Amino acid sequence: MGRADRDLVGLTVLALLSVRPAHPYELHRFVIDTHKDYIGGLPRSLYHAVDRLARDELIAPVETSREGRRPERTVYRVTEEGRAELSTRLRRLLEQPDGDTKVFLAAVSLMGCLPVPEAERALSTRAATLEGAIVAADAHIETLGGSGLPRVLVLEVEYDRAMKAAELEWVRATLAEIRSGRITWSTETNAGQLDRQ
């Protein structure tokens, strides 16, 4: 997973602007109001992300306005390159397990930016990877257990396996709900959430 993938603030900006154009203050309010707690350093981190994304031409200014004595506000929109980048990064974060749970939390939080079938495929890939990791952990635990090591030295491997198993259980349950139609979404649903702010 590359450094850009871990830019959770930039990813969130791309996701929110994929719903509709907005200025950074609106994005900041939405992040606060929806408790996107995986984002730190607000508001500065958000404004830096906007500058970086604009420089990389993943977002573009639509208009700049000023009300009274207030500072100018520039409204941004996501570009086609930004939409492609959002989809690629979001799919990768959903597919690839990572030791940092904050990364997966962010990906799940923004999953509604992907079409349902893409999100389902990404979560299915994650489930298969987790299954493989659990099998490997079981083999490792068995090897360590047979080596005569005190169990206290095996606990970290057991813990890691338990965390992967819990995540796999959640991913499987979520996939079942997506496949049954109990969880579904559309761009209109996401737009409505941002428009309420």
Secondary structure by P-SEA (a helix, b strand, c coil): ccccccaaaaaaaaaaaaaccccaaaaaaaaaaaccccccccaaaaaaaaaaaaaacccccccccccccccbbbbbbbcaaaaaaaaaaaaaaaccccccaaaaaaaaaacccccaaaaaaaaaaaaaaaaaaaaaaaaaaaaaaacccccccaaaaaaaaaaaaaaaaaaaaaaaaaaaccccccaaaaaaaaaac
